[in-house]
Amino acid sequence: MPKMKSNRAAAKRFRRTGSGRIRRNQAFHGHIFTKKTTKRKRNLRKLTLVSGVDEARVKKMLAGS
């Protein structure tokens, strides 16, 4: 049987933590910054965890890596 391949799009967007959870970047931090406050932009820079209901799906996409 051939090797499992990870979904390359997912591999560029998600990282696994030491405990096995999945980290992701936050949305709404790509453009139109003039209307967003400095505090909001600063908080959007931080990584956050993938929701529990989506975690199994993301882990399946990262299975090859």
Buried (B, 14 or more C-beta within 10 A) or exposed (E): EEEEEBBEEBBEBBEEEEEEEBEBBEEEBEEEEEEBEEEEEEEBEEEEEBEEEEBEEBBEBBEEE
